[in-house]
Amino acid sequence: MNSQWQPDELAQRRRRARRTALVVGVIAVAVYVGFILSGVLAQ
């Protein structure tokens, strides 16, 4: 691996990391809301 990142390469890696974090966060929120709704609707 290269220890010296080029600025454009570093920016691209940050964009990918941010998008991955957002996708994981949206999935986590969807699962959380799903469990809440399943508990509310099961009554």
A tleap script that builds the chain and sets N, CA, C and O, in Angstrom:
source leaprc.protein.ff14SB
mol = sequence {
  NMET ASN SER GLN TRP GLN PRO ASP GLU LEU
  ALA GLN ARG ARG ARG ARG ALA ARG ARG THR
  ALA LEU VAL VAL GLY VAL ILE ALA VAL ALA
  VAL TYR VAL GLY PHE ILE LEU SER GLY VAL
  LEU ALA CGLN
}
set mol.1.N position { 0.833 -1.197 0.000 }
set mol.1.CA position { 0.000 0.000 0.000 }
set mol.1.C position { 0.871 1.252 0.000 }
set mol.1.O position { 2.006 1.246 0.477 }
set mol.2.N position { 0.329 2.282 -0.526 }
set mol.2.CA position { 1.052 3.536 -0.612 }
set mol.2.C position { 0.762 4.362 0.641 }
set mol.2.O position { -0.398 4.612 0.972 }
set mol.3.N position { 1.824 4.784 1.338 }
set mol.3.CA position { 1.613 5.556 2.556 }
set mol.3.C position { 1.289 7.020 2.258 }
set mol.3.O position { 0.766 7.722 3.124 }
set mol.4.N position { 1.589 7.482 1.059 }
set mol.4.CA position { 1.306 8.857 0.666 }
set mol.4.C position { 0.124 8.867 -0.305 }
set mol.4.O position { 0.271 8.506 -1.473 }
set mol.5.N position { -1.026 9.276 0.174 }
set mol.5.CA position { -2.219 9.310 -0.666 }
set mol.5.C position { -2.238 10.594 -1.469 }
set mol.5.O position { -1.857 11.656 -0.976 }
set mol.6.N position { -2.680 10.488 -2.694 }
set mol.6.CA position { -2.891 11.675 -3.516 }
set mol.6.C position { -4.177 12.355 -3.027 }
set mol.6.O position { -5.094 11.673 -2.571 }
set mol.7.N position { -4.255 13.673 -3.116 }
set mol.7.CA position { -5.451 14.368 -2.595 }
set mol.7.C position { -6.754 13.898 -3.234 }
set mol.7.O position { -7.760 13.746 -2.540 }
set mol.8.N position { -6.751 13.665 -4.543 }
set mol.8.CA position { -7.993 13.217 -5.184 }
set mol.8.C position { -8.340 11.792 -4.772 }
set mol.8.O position { -9.516 11.455 -4.629 }
set mol.9.N position { -7.335 10.965 -4.583 }
set mol.9.CA position { -7.582 9.587 -4.153 }
set mol.9.C position { -8.114 9.562 -2.717 }
set mol.9.O position { -9.009 8.783 -2.388 }
set mol.10.N position { -7.558 10.415 -1.882 }
set mol.10.CA position { -8.026 10.502 -0.501 }
set mol.10.C position { -9.468 11.002 -0.445 }
set mol.10.O position { -10.272 10.495 0.338 }
set mol.11.N position { -9.794 11.988 -1.267 }
set mol.11.CA position { -11.163 12.507 -1.302 }
set mol.11.C position { -12.135 11.434 -1.781 }
set mol.11.O position { -13.246 11.322 -1.264 }
set mol.12.N position { -11.715 10.645 -2.773 }
set mol.12.CA position { -12.579 9.577 -3.274 }
set mol.12.C position { -12.802 8.523 -2.196 }
set mol.12.O position { -13.920 8.031 -2.040 }
set mol.13.N position { -11.760 8.170 -1.454 }
set mol.13.CA position { -11.912 7.190 -0.374 }
set mol.13.C position { -12.829 7.724 0.714 }
set mol.13.O position { -13.615 6.970 1.288 }
set mol.14.N position { -12.735 9.027 1.005 }
set mol.14.CA position { -13.623 9.618 2.016 }
set mol.14.C position { -15.069 9.603 1.552 }
set mol.14.O position { -15.974 9.335 2.343 }
set mol.15.N position { -15.296 9.890 0.264 }
set mol.15.CA position { -16.669 9.846 -0.261 }
set mol.15.C position { -17.235 8.429 -0.159 }
set mol.15.O position { -18.381 8.242 0.249 }
set mol.16.N position { -16.433 7.444 -0.529 }
set mol.16.CA position { -16.896 6.055 -0.441 }
set mol.16.C position { -17.176 5.656 0.998 }
set mol.16.O position { -18.170 4.984 1.272 }
set mol.17.N position { -16.310 6.061 1.919 }
set mol.17.CA position { -16.507 5.731 3.329 }
set mol.17.C position { -17.770 6.396 3.868 }
set mol.17.O position { -18.526 5.785 4.624 }
set mol.18.N position { -17.994 7.650 3.477 }
set mol.18.CA position { -19.188 8.366 3.933 }
set mol.18.C position { -20.448 7.699 3.385 }
set mol.18.O position { -21.423 7.522 4.116 }
set mol.19.N position { -20.434 7.327 2.103 }
set mol.19.CA position { -21.595 6.669 1.509 }
set mol.19.C position { -21.853 5.324 2.174 }
set mol.19.O position { -23.004 4.976 2.436 }
set mol.20.N position { -20.793 4.562 2.452 }
set mol.20.CA position { -20.957 3.281 3.125 }
set mol.20.C position { -21.551 3.474 4.518 }
set mol.20.O position { -22.437 2.726 4.930 }
set mol.21.N position { -21.064 4.471 5.234 }
set mol.21.CA position { -21.588 4.738 6.575 }
set mol.21.C position { -23.061 5.139 6.520 }
set mol.21.O position { -23.852 4.728 7.369 }
set mol.22.N position { -23.421 5.934 5.530 }
set mol.22.CA position { -24.831 6.337 5.393 }
set mol.22.C position { -25.717 5.139 5.073 }
set mol.22.O position { -26.809 5.007 5.625 }
set mol.23.N position { -25.251 4.265 4.183 }
set mol.23.CA position { -26.036 3.077 3.833 }
set mol.23.C position { -26.222 2.187 5.059 }
set mol.23.O position { -27.332 1.725 5.324 }
set mol.24.N position { -25.154 1.946 5.802 }
set mol.24.CA position { -25.254 1.126 7.013 }
set mol.24.C position { -26.177 1.787 8.030 }
set mol.24.O position { -26.965 1.103 8.684 }
set mol.25.N position { -26.092 3.094 8.170 }
set mol.25.CA position { -26.969 3.808 9.095 }
set mol.25.C position { -28.432 3.716 8.710 }
set mol.25.O position { -29.292 3.523 9.569 }
set mol.26.N position { -28.723 3.853 7.414 }
set mol.26.CA position { -30.108 3.749 6.949 }
set mol.26.C position { -30.641 2.335 7.194 }
set mol.26.O position { -31.788 2.170 7.609 }
set mol.27.N position { -29.825 1.329 6.942 }
set mol.27.CA position { -30.253 -0.050 7.192 }
set mol.27.C position { -30.519 -0.265 8.678 }
set mol.27.O position { -31.504 -0.904 9.046 }
set mol.28.N position { -29.648 0.265 9.532 }
set mol.28.CA position { -29.834 0.121 10.981 }
set mol.28.C position { -31.122 0.795 11.439 }
set mol.28.O position { -31.860 0.234 12.250 }
set mol.29.N position { -31.397 1.989 10.928 }
set mol.29.CA position { -32.632 2.696 11.292 }
set mol.29.C position { -33.847 1.927 10.790 }
set mol.29.O position { -34.856 1.840 11.489 }
set mol.30.N position { -33.758 1.370 9.585 }
set mol.30.CA position { -34.879 0.602 9.035 }
set mol.30.C position { -35.165 -0.632 9.889 }
set mol.30.O position { -36.327 -0.953 10.138 }
set mol.31.N position { -34.128 -1.322 10.336 }
set mol.31.CA position { -34.321 -2.491 11.207 }
set mol.31.C position { -34.929 -2.068 12.535 }
set mol.31.O position { -35.838 -2.722 13.046 }
set mol.32.N position { -34.426 -0.973 13.091 }
set mol.32.CA position { -34.936 -0.457 14.371 }
set mol.32.C position { -36.417 -0.098 14.269 }
set mol.32.O position { -37.216 -0.488 15.121 }
set mol.33.N position { -36.777 0.645 13.225 }
set mol.33.CA position { -38.177 1.028 13.022 }
set mol.33.C position { -39.025 -0.211 12.765 }
set mol.33.O position { -40.164 -0.290 13.226 }
set mol.34.N position { -38.486 -1.167 12.040 }
set mol.34.CA position { -39.220 -2.405 11.779 }
set mol.34.C position { -39.549 -3.153 13.056 }
set mol.34.O position { -40.662 -3.655 13.212 }
set mol.35.N position { -38.586 -3.233 13.978 }
set mol.35.CA position { -38.858 -3.900 15.248 }
set mol.35.C position { -39.896 -3.139 16.064 }
set mol.35.O position { -40.763 -3.754 16.685 }
set mol.36.N position { -39.821 -1.827 16.071 }
set mol.36.CA position { -40.813 -1.035 16.803 }
set mol.36.C position { -42.201 -1.246 16.208 }
set mol.36.O position { -43.166 -1.478 16.936 }
set mol.37.N position { -42.297 -1.166 14.880 }
set mol.37.CA position { -43.598 -1.343 14.239 }
set mol.37.C position { -44.136 -2.761 14.436 }
set mol.37.O position { -45.338 -2.943 14.627 }
set mol.38.N position { -43.269 -3.757 14.390 }
set mol.38.CA position { -43.751 -5.127 14.598 }
set mol.38.C position { -44.271 -5.296 16.018 }
set mol.38.O position { -45.233 -6.032 16.237 }
set mol.39.N position { -43.659 -4.632 16.976 }
set mol.39.CA position { -44.153 -4.697 18.343 }
set mol.39.C position { -45.470 -3.962 18.521 }
set mol.39.O position { -46.343 -4.415 19.261 }
set mol.40.N position { -45.615 -2.833 17.849 }
set mol.40.CA position { -46.846 -2.051 17.960 }
set mol.40.C position { -47.990 -2.754 17.228 }
set mol.40.O position { -49.107 -2.829 17.741 }
set mol.41.N position { -47.709 -3.265 16.035 }
set mol.41.CA position { -48.765 -3.883 15.239 }
set mol.41.C position { -49.132 -5.283 15.710 }
set mol.41.O position { -50.178 -5.806 15.326 }
set mol.42.N position { -48.293 -5.897 16.532 }
set mol.42.CA position { -48.569 -7.258 17.002 }
set mol.42.C position { -49.597 -7.263 18.126 }
set mol.42.O position { -50.132 -8.318 18.466 }
set mol.43.N position { -49.876 -6.115 18.699 }
set mol.43.CA position { -50.823 -6.081 19.825 }
set mol.43.C position { -52.250 -6.248 19.363 }
set mol.43.O position { -53.168 -6.242 20.183 }
savepdb mol mol.pdb
quit
